[in-house]
Amino acid sequence: MKSPRLTDTTLRDGSHAMRHQFTRQQVREVAQALDKAGVPVLEVSHGDGLSGSSIQYGFSGTNEMELIEEARNAVTQARIAALLLPGIGTRKEMKEAIARGAQVFRIATQCTEADISQQHFGMVKEMGLEAVGFLMMSHMREPGVLAEQALLMEGYGADCVYIVDSAGALLPDGAAARVRALKEALKVQVGFHAHNNLGLALGNTVAAIDAGADQVDGTLRGLGAGAGNAATELIAAALDKLGFDHGLDVFGLLDAAEFIVAPFMAFQPIPDRDSIAIGYAGVYSTFLLHAKRLGQQYGVDPLEILVELGRRKTVAGQEDWILDVTIELAKQKELHEREAGVR
Amino acid sequence: MMDRLLDGKVKVAILGSGNIGSDLMVKILREPGHMELSLLAGIDPQSEGLARARSLGINSTTQGIDPVLADPEIRIVFDATSAQAHLRHEKMLRDAGRIAVDLTPAARGPYVIPPVNLGEHIDEPNVNLITCGGQATIPLVYAVSRVTPVSYAEMVSTIASQSAGPGTRQNIDEFTDTTARGIEVIGKAQQGKAIIILNPADPPILMRNTIYALLESDSVDHQDIVDSIDKMINTVQAYVPGYRLKNAPVFEHRETPDGRKTLVVMLLEVTGAGDYLPKFAGNLDIMTASARQVGEVMAQHILEQRVKP
């Protein structure tokens, strides 16, 4: 049975959990191990995509272009992908990434805003490269709306469009329904990208595969934003159990996760209190570390911050609103305490 | 005051009867200053903006730029069409000796931010208004850099999805590039970066901008920076009433590629005046309000030259 294609994004989504401090050595070792284990595509970029290095999202420790080149030089069969969010990065950075060895582009928009990606798909297709569309925060819209947006990306030249559960807020039936809607609407492939905030990353990925997903994403040890992603090694094991001819070295991936990635991880992302709040409130997974830092700085519970950001319907990339909300909550808290003191 | 000395009006016209052109029309009619709006020129007979002009008793045309060129009394022409159309209009207006205030991304003339550098370009035949995000954030970058050198400034503009027209959507790279360049050239940050985010929430969000400025030096009085920012907010409020900081500027230290630096964070909100466009579209409001301000200052300048012996 033909297997869904696995893209490993440890070196992109994992960048969030590493506070964008990946070193060349880490990138080389991870890329070599994934390549050797037969993973066909690996993504390397700042966590927020090309040009994400910023005050808003965090500065990169090492320039992502150097990391892309490092990964490219480390692989024999795997192809290197780069992520781009229109509005953050531009075609200028995409061209440089191509010069450094990127062969696949994943172009991500908020799931209602696909029409800001036309320029970028156009350029990738002009260069004869593979283009994948990412509909972020897909839990915020119903399957039919997502299918309309996916059709726009298909029209711009996408070879595949992903349902991206950026908030880790979907349950398996929601993930499957969204993948199915795209499968029915599109001629091109459909993918699924999971986050583990509700502990469902692997379950949702399996549900997406059942619904016909042609491509899925994973990260070694689940290293990624929020509670992390579906673990690449777990997906490989599951593909095995599901009876797919996946061509992946499952034990090789277990070793890579255990002996290469785990030792350098700053922490193991898990669905803990604040991460679950992200999935529950439906906010962007990358808000986690920013909310923790500001919560501590202003004496506000990160859980309250995250829930309020969900109530305000924030979307991908709105990290600056975390400060905004934290200041407001801190002021409210001070007011309450003062009133309580008076009484 | 100069105002009392200046009698008369300068005739102006608006090219483009879409959302931007129509909102600008309402603004100029509400507050004409030294301008007299002679004509709203579009090309689409079905345009809602042209219908509005007719109902307000303003001359309108579906013949595009030709009737504008045919009236020699029209001195200032606001171009709210598209970058592509402006490339054509620019030469025609220049040859006809008219001043073009360009609201498109074409950027044939110098960038202007009214409270920062309009004076330097008052005699230019063509000035460009950068982007809505640039009009909102560059004044505040400049408010910091006029006190102390800024090594890096970054703006993040979050606008309601409904307020982003096809022009912005199809040219989002140009938005970020142009805004970043404006932060450097006019905001005077050594390096600039711009990020734009579209938020589809319903009801729509008000335009929000966050401005980050990294200071070169640590030995600067924060109060001087706060005072300069407050002053700039007041200056911009004079022509964009809905321009305000949501909270006092935040100062913190950040690790950067150049070491530990002082960071100033400004959380800005822009509420539209609700002239033709809804109030949430602060991004469009600040563009038309800035254009009106540029037109008014240029009109005064033209009248001043007329009274000179």
Interface residues (C-beta under 8 A of the other chain):
Chain A: S54 I55 Q56 F59 P86 G87 I88 T90 R91 K92 Q110 T112 E113 D115 I116 Q118 Q119 H120 M140 R312 K313 T314 V315 A316 G317 Q318 D320 W321 L323 D324 I327 E328
Chain B: Y152 E154 V156 T158 S161 A164 P166 R169 Q170 N171 I172 D173 F175 T176 D177 K193 I195 I196 I197 L198 N199 P200 A201 I205 R208 T210 Y212 L214 K246 N247 V250 R254 E255 T256 P257 L263 V265 L267
